[in-house]
Each structure stands twice: as structure tokens, then as C-alpha cells.
Amino acid sequence: MGVIDHLIKASQKQNSANIKIICPLSKENSDIVRKVSEQAPNIRILNGTDSLYGMYIIDGEKMFRVEMREPKAETFAEAIGFALYSNRKNTVESFRSIYELLWNERVLNEELKKTYKMQEEFIKMQQEFINIASHEMKTPTQAILAYSTLVERHPERRDEMIQAITRNAVRLQKLTEDILDVTRIESNTLKLKKEQFDLNEKIRNVIDDASHVLDDSNNAIKILFDLEPKKDVQGKQCTIIEADKVRIYQVIFNLLSNAIKFTNKVAGNSISIAAMNDGENNQVIVSVKDTGEGIDREMLQKLFTKFATKSHTGTGLGLFISKSIIEAHGGRIWAENNKDGKGASFYFSLPLIKNPEQQSLERNHNSKSQ
């Protein structure tokens, strides 16, 4: 009958009408709903169950009510039954009020559905995390107990057993610390102890420790890092930051350990790490690039969210914690797959220490503003 075309035109005018439609978002209506959505995005459509009548209110002055006799009839004339038209103000206002109640009910239903869906997803993620965490805690705990028993039975292998106990104890400690960090982050009690230090020096410390701690016993993977400290044109070190040493170490170690974990232990594979001065934005950018398998497309969007992991040997908390630490320092963290298709790159930025001239200019500017 041209009703839909009329509504679309009305919504496209300069002083467009406020149009709201409730109809079943069914297969039969899909073409009409798609047409409205594409040509008139201002028209709002909510899902509604089949009704015995349709109601149109135009300019709040007229109403048209139609009973449905055969909703699935092929022609309009066969589908409709009794119809009522009115331009009486009280009648129009009554039907308008009814329609608003129906609309608000549908809005609440949609919001409730979204809330339930979010709750279900959260519960599912929590359950997955509990399962992963339980498994992760169980594995090193059982190993510690087993090796402790074996030490008594095989004293000649005592050193080997003690190393295994230590390795699993460290793994258990790391998991416990991660869970505690998540608790601090979510309760807003993560505290930073800031001090000035050279970021390059901290990266060197992480690389030294990683070579002893991380699982690359054959030293097949090369960690590439420029040991010469970067300096600006005035000869000053340009990677000096004010941050929490322990927390920044934690972030770098986590990114480096992930890079090693996802890089095949094959001679020739490498991981490069660098701290680049971005003087234009007064920040330093740290990059960790590996030659591993890259990041799964599905994981790329939720990489830094809690519980996100496809690994069977991790909880997915490390990157979530790292993101929270970097953002608490006023920086940001991100990742991408390498353009050559080999491996991935992780980056994070941190504010640089402002030189005395910058600080003086800012103080003068602030005093003038006041």
C-alpha cells in the first residue's frame, strides 16, 4: 500500500518525523526491515510478537487500527478484518499512550536480553578461568608432591629433583601473583611506587633474567637488542622514565616470555626488542617482535581482556595485567601481526621525563592561566 515508502520519505525530510515500529523480526519481514534500515536509519524498529492488530499514529493527530484476520494471506485485502480510523483527540491520545507502553516494554525486554547475555558470557568466562586456574595450580602442585616423594626414593637424583621442584614452585607462585594482581586491579588498589630510571637498563635486566628462567634451554632463539643506550641530539639519554620499576619489569618480562613461548625453538628464529624515543609526543615506545605463529584473528580483538587465552599452558591474565599496569602509568599497549606474515609485534608506550626547559615552560603557562 506504500506505507513503508511513505514512512521512509517522512524520516528523510529536514524536520523528520519521530518514527517507531514494533513488528516481528521474522523471515517474512526481513526484506522490509532491511529496506527500512538501509534507507531510513533514523526509524527505530523493535521486535514484537504477532499481534491481532497494527496501529499507526501520524503526527499525534490520527490513528488507524486494523485487526488481522489471516496474517499470512498473500494479499492485503485477505489479511485484514475490521479497521478503525479516528482523528478524535482523546482516542488518538489513548492509543498513543498504549503504544508508548508497548514500546517501553519492548525496550526493557531488549535491555534485559542483553544483560542476561552479558551475564551468561561473564559466567562462562569465569567458569573457563576457574577451570584453567584449577588445572594450572593442580599441575605444579602435583609435580612438587611427586618429586618430593621421589627425592626420598632416589637420593642419587636429588639435584635433578630439586630443580624440578623449584621450577614448579616458581610456576605456582607466578599464578598466585597473577590472581592477586587481578584482584588489586578490579578493586582499584593497585599501587605504583614511581622513581626515575633508564628503560633500556631495565630491558637489559629482563633479557639477562629471561635467558636463565624462560624455556629455551637450547638457546635456539636469539634475542636481538641494541645494547648501546639511545641518546638525543644533546647527548642525553632519551629513555629515562618515571615509573614503578617492578611493574614495568613485569610487563616487559611477560611480553618477552610470550614471544618465546609462541616462537618455534628452531635455529634462526629471533625476537627483537627495542625502546624508541618518540620526542614529538614526549613518550618512549617499547616493541617486542617475534617470528612465531602470529596472533589468531579471533583473539586479536580480545587479546588484552581478562581470561582471553587459546593456550593450554596459561590463564590469559598476563596481558590483562600488563594493560592495566601500562594504563595506570598514562601509557597504552597494543599488538598486531607482522606484515610479512611471520610472527607478531607487541608495543607499549610510556611518558618520558620532561626536561627542565619543558617543565619551566609548563609552570609559566599554568601560572599565567591562573
C-alpha positions, 0 to 999 in steps of 0.5 A: 500500500506504500506505507513503508515508502511513505514512512521512509520519505517522512524520516528523510525530510529536514524536520523528520518525523519521530518514527517507531515500529514494533513488528516481528523480526521474522523471515517474512519481514526481513526484506522490509526491515532491511529496506527500512534500515538501509534507507531510513536509519533514523526509524527505530524498529523493535521486535514484537510478537504477532499481534491481532492488530497494527496501529499507526499514529501520524503526527499525534493527530490520527490513528488507524487500527486494523485487526488481522484476520489471516496474517499470512494471506498473500494479499492485503485485502485477505489479511485484514478484518475490521479497521478503525480510523479516528482523528478524535483527540482523546482516542488518538491520545489513548492509543498513543499512550498504549503504544508508548507502553508497548514500546517501553516494554519492548525496550526493557525486554531488549535491555534485559536480553542483553544483560542476561547475555552479558551475564551468561558470557561473564559466567562462562568466562569465569567458569573457563578461568576457574577451570584453567586456574584449577588445572594450572595450580593442580599441575605444579602442585602435583609435580612438587608432591611427586618429586618430593616423594621421589627425592626420598626414593632416589637420593642419587637424583636429588639435584635433578629433583630439586630443580624440578621442584623449584621450577614448579614452585616458581610456576605456582607462585607466578599464578598466585601473583597473577590472581592477586594482581587481578584482584588489586586491579578490579578493586582499584588498589593497585599501587605504583611506587614511581622513581626515575630510571633508564628503560633500556637498563631495565630491558637489559635486566629482563633479557639477562633474567629471561635467558636463565628462567624462560624455556629455551634451554637450547638457546635456539632463539636469539634475542636481538637488542641494541645494547648501546643506550639511545641518546638525543641530539644533546647527548642525553639519554632519551629513555629515562622514565618515571615509573614503578620499576617492578611493574614495568619489569613485569610487563616487559618480562611477560611480553618477552616470555610470550614471544618465546613461548609462541616462537618455534625453538628452531635455529634462526628464529629471533625476537627483537626488542627495542625502546624508541624515543618518540620526542614529538609526543614526549613518550618512549615506545617499547616493541617486542617482535617475534617470528612465531605463529602470529596472533589468531584473528579471533583473539586479536580483538580480545587479546588484552581482556581478562581470561582471553587465552587459546593456550593450554599452558596459561590463564590469559591474565598476563596481558590483562595485567600488563594493560592495566599496569601500562594504563595506570602509568598514562601509557597504552599497549597494543599488538598486531601481526607482522606484515610479512606474515611471520610472527607478531609485534607487541608495543607499549608506550610510556611518558618520558621525563620532561626536561627542565626547559619543558617543565619551566615552560609548563609552570609559566603557562599554568601560572599565567592561566591562573 
